[in-house]
Each structure stands twice: as C-alpha cells, then as structure tokens.
Amino acid sequence: MSGTTTATAPSGRRVPRSQEGANRWLVLVVLCVSLLLVAVDATVLHVAVPAVTEDLKPGGIELLWIVDVYPLVCASLLILFGTLGDRVGRRRVLLLGYALFGVASAVAATADNAQVLIAARALLGVGGAMIMPATLSILRQVFPDRRERAVAIGVWSAVAGIGAAGGPLLGGFLLEHFWWGSVFLINIPLMLVSLPIGRWLLPESTGDRNGPWDVVGALMAAGGLFGLVFAVKRAGGGESPFGMTTLLSFAVGTALLIGFVRRQRRRKHPLIDLSMFARPAFSTSLGCIVLAMLALVGLELVAAQYLQLVLGLSPMETGMRLVPLTVAAMAAGLAGSKLLHRFGPRTMVASGFTLTAVAVMVLTGMGDRANDPLLLTSFVLLGLGLQTTLFGSYESMLSEAPQSQAGGAAAIGETSYQLGAGIGIALLGSVMNAAYAPGLSSVPGVPAKESAAAGHSLGEAYEIASRLGGNAGTALRNAARESFVHGLHVTLLVSAGLLLLGALMALRLPRTMECGAAEPEAKAEPGIPAPRDATVVAAESVR
C-alpha cells in the first residue's frame, strides 16, 4: 500500500506530484519553527530563575507561578482553541497566536514586578494554546499517509525535544550578555517573520462544524485543571495538604472536570469526542505523553538550579551542560520512524521510558561537586529515552484519531504535553521543597525566622547567608547546599518511579505499526484563497 495526495492550485490546474511533495515538507518546516518557539518558551526561563529572583524578589508561590503559569494556561485553553480552529480555520487561529505571542513577549521582557511577569506569562500561554494544536492538526492534514506522517512526526517531535532541552542553553547565552528579560524579547522578531510566511505558505482548513461550539465545556475543563494544580502548588509550597484552601481547590477542580465529562456525554455534538478515549492506543499514548513531559520539564528545572547554585556554574555553562541532551533528543526523533517500523509502538515507548529511568538513576550519583562524565552519560540517555517515548506516543495518538477530528485530537495531545509539563514542575518542585526544607529547620547560630525563610529556596538561603555573614552565614550556606542535594536525590527517585510506571503503561500499546490507506483530508475553508501551490484540498488513496 502507498498513499498519495493530489493538490489543486487556485486556478484549478493540477500541481505536479514532485512539487506537491516538496510543498508538504516545506509546510512541515514552517510548523516546526512555530513549535520550536513555543517549546523553547516553556523552558527558556529555567536558567533565568536565579536572576529573576534577585531582581523582582518574588515569594515562593509567586516564583512557582512565574515558571509554570505558562504551561498551565496553555494546557487549559488548548481544547478551546483546537476546536475553534476546526470551525474558523486552523491557519487563522495559528496566525492570531503568533501576534498574541509577540505582544505578550514584549510585556514579559519589560516586567518590573512579579505580578506583571505572571500576567505576561499567562498571556504567552494563551498564544501558545493557539499555536500548538494548529501545528499538529495541519500536519495531520498534509500527511494523510501514515508512513510519511511517521517521518514528519519524527521531525516534529525532534524539534519539540530540541526546543524543551535547548531553552536553557539559549537562556544561558542571553543571560551571559543581557538582562533576564532578553529571554522573552527574542520572540518578537521571530514572530514578525513567522506571520507573513505563515499566511503565505500554510494551508487553511477546517474540520467538523456540526453543532454549536461548547464554550462552557471548554471553560469547565480549564477551571478544573487550574483547581487541581493550584491544590498541588499550595501543598508543595509548605501549606498543609488538609488546609481549607487546598482541599477546596482540589474539590472544585475535580467537580468541574467530572461535570465536563458528563456534559460532553450528554451533548449531541460534544466539544471532544470521548469515544476516542475508549481506544487503548489513544488513551495510553496520552498517559505516556503526560509522564514523559512530567519527568523532562520537572527535572530540567531542578537540574538548572543544581548546576548554577550548587556547582556554581554560570547560566551559559549550565546551558552548555544540556547540549548533549538536545543532540541526543534530535537523533532519537530523526531515527524514530525507522525504529517504529521495526519494533512497533509498544516496544519503542516502553524501552524509551526504561532508558529514561536508567538515566535518572545515574543522576543520583551527583553530589555537591561536579562530575562531568556522569552528567554527560545521564543527559545523553535522558535525551534518547524521552524523545523515543514522545515520538512513539505522539505517532500512536495522532494515527488513532480520524482526520475529521484532527483539531480536537491535536488539542488533547498538546493538553497532555503541557499538562505533563505543568504538573511536573508543580509535583517535582513540591517533592523537592518537602525534602529540602527540613534540613534548614535548626541550623546552629541561625535565628529561627531566618532558618524558616531559607527553607523556601536555595537562592533565598544564599541571600540570607550573605546577610548574616560569619560562622552563622557559612553554616547556613553549607546546610542549604547539602539539603538541596538531598532533595535532588529524592526528586530523582520519585521521577524514576513515575517513569517505570510509564513503561508498564506502554505495554497496552499495539505491538506493531499498522498502515492502512491514507484518509481524506480536511476540507478547505470556503472563500479563502489557497496559498501558492501549497494547499492540499483533496486526497486519493491508491493501493
């Protein structure tokens, strides 16, 4: 079986197949650039956390919000904008996301307090929610044949890994030469270039428009996700998990999500077709994406602080230490299509999780002194394992969804990606704080008030130690460093356990990759001129 796609130019003439194929891959390049910007922004701030802390003086909870409000807002709104793209045009939503992303970047770069930076990061999350599902649903549209699509997703997932892992490197370079706001300012020229290119090249398409758009359902899902994560954040910030606010937040979030599911089941035209979750490959792939991103983003946040505050590396040196992870992720993504054909989704994803767990366990050998060979080995394994997992999971998830539901399926997949990233930061950050703070409860010579404040973060402990000076300051600094390393080891062990859970979950995936006929593509948006020789408006399946 081989699938081929026939494209029609605006004039009605038939586009040569060779040119059509070239256009498909050119569209993939544009989509990957879009994804790269969003993925980088999810992690670029990690190495800038110490600089932001020193400049804006955020509290512990504010600092957590600065870091993870972006992925959480993005995750909450992906379903909203994914289904909106199905109705008004995926390219339209994508271009609007570009514009909003640029504006929010300018606000974030010039923020003079923590509240403004949190608001700007939230606005970036809105822009990201417009961009991410559009890239994946357009990819699903222009690559109807699964074999070709597997190659495209391999490139796409490699770019996602490069963006997430390369963010700290880019952030480190910028912090070496400019102020922390520059990590946001670089988005503006890139978006100014992406807007006209995207409008000229990307195809416009829509999906299923039956029934009204369930905005209420989308808001219920967003509120539910925020409620659950807010409860986790409060517990991780030192609040009692049985406190009134924490319990109320958890209860409201859970109730909203249950109500969302019941609402979708009752509606004739639901916002999300819940029957897709009954397919083992689809639901299992989503769970694997959540666990993989939970490990990646949470570990990178902890690792960036460890490399800078414990080992004393500069932001640029910190970013350079993460280069092997980026290279390994890129290699795994590019080789993903061949590996999937040979081993199948089940073996590929389970092996990726297992390899990542091994990498995490290797990292527990790190102490308060640098060990570059161990760090290099673990980061290479981490990049290979995580990217192998993400590729196999995304390919299986997208191939299980019909083309008519590409926007909704893409939104669900990207929600899992961003939700995993957000919960990873909140959950592993909470584990880190819980293991770190007790070691500073009673440092000899340090007043109880200062000890309690030092337990909020390692950066704050160093600041208090400098202010105290003398033996008390030295004792506090040493205790904080030792406690942080202990907390790092505990966090790594928890992460390894979650990764092994993911390996067991992956056993529900299909054993082999099944390639059927290419599906018809989404219909082009009526009344919108097709882009030059790049719009795919009809598909044929040829056996």
Secondary structure by P-SEA (a helix, b strand, c coil): cbbbbbbbccccccccaaaaaaaaaaaaaaaaaaaaaaaaaacccccaaaaaaaaccccaaaaaaaccaaaaaaaacaaaaaaaaacccaaaaaaaaaaaaaaaaaaaaacccaaaaaaaaaaaaaaaaacaaaaaaaaaaacccaaaaaaaaaaaaaaaaaaaaaaaaaaaaaaaccccaaaaaaaaaaaaaaaaaaaaccccccccccccccaaaaaaaaaaaaaaaaaaaaaaaccccccaaaaaaaaaaaaaaaaaaaaaaacccccccccccccaaaaaaaaaaaaaaaaaaaaaaaaaaaacccccccaaaaaaaaaaaaaaaaaaaaaaaaaaacccaaaaaaaaaaaaaaaaaaaccccccccaaaaaaaaaaaaaaaaaaaaaaaaaaaaaccccaaaaaaaaaaaaaaaaaaaaaaaaaaaaaaaccccccccccccaaaaaaaaccaaaaaaaaaaaccaaaaaaaaaaaaaaaaaaaaaaaaaaaaaaaaaaaacccccbbbbccccccccccccccccccccccbbbbcc
